[in-house]
Amino acid sequence: MKLMVRQGAYAGGMQLIVLWDIDHTLIDNAGVSKEIYAAAFAALTGTAPTTAAATEGRTDRLIMQEMFHRHHLPEPDWATVEAALSEAGEARLNDLRRRGTALPGVRETLKAVSVQGEWVSSLLTGNVAANARVKLSAFDLDPLLDLPVGAYGADAVDRPDLVAVARERVQRDRGVRSDAPVVLVGDTPRDVEAALATGSGIIAVATGIHSQAQLRAAGASVVLPDLSDTVHVLGLLATFAGR
Ligand SMILES: [Mg+2]
């Protein structure tokens, strides 16, 4: 019934592609994420890293590339690196469950977006797909997102390049039209940059280390303290759908 009402109300199409970042947008990983990079690095090199991985919206490809450069070590081929990351992630599912948390309002907001008949709600994350799944499943968020059409850390080095990857997957597999608007939801200036560089909308959330002022300075016109106001987030997304 709901779908029929929507189709009637929005004949002509109010399609929208919503792409969520994971870390510090949907979940607080409580440091487990940095432990995954350290463990993968140790597994690949036989030594613990001397400094923690720099993350903040970087893709896994870039994070690992930079770690190897910083340690003056050659980087193994990507398939080997991705396997080490996935293994380290899988081993930390319980750590994530125990120490981490879904951020305020996230479950309700993802649920509300997932039932909008003409919207596709997926991920745009620097995490490799296996670890994205681990991080979401730790808090039972994975059923609320359309994971197969998302873009992940293996798909590109630079975050803005992930937008086209997700858009193509959504168009190909979900029959969304080619000019459907995309909105990113993320917590870092790199999320904002990815949106601005690709003509996407951005809802920036200050649930990471960046303040609302910093996210605005990075170019985000819509900045929220968090995702706790589900009705407000839904309303904002609807304005992007109507553009
Ligand atoms: Mg993030």
Boltz pocket constraint, residues with backbone or C-beta under 6 A from the ligand:
constraints:
  - pocket:
      binder: B
      contacts: [[A, 21], [A, 22], [A, 23], [A, 24], [A, 25], [A, 56], [A, 57], [A, 186], [A, 187], [A, 188], [A, 208]]
      max_distance: 6.0
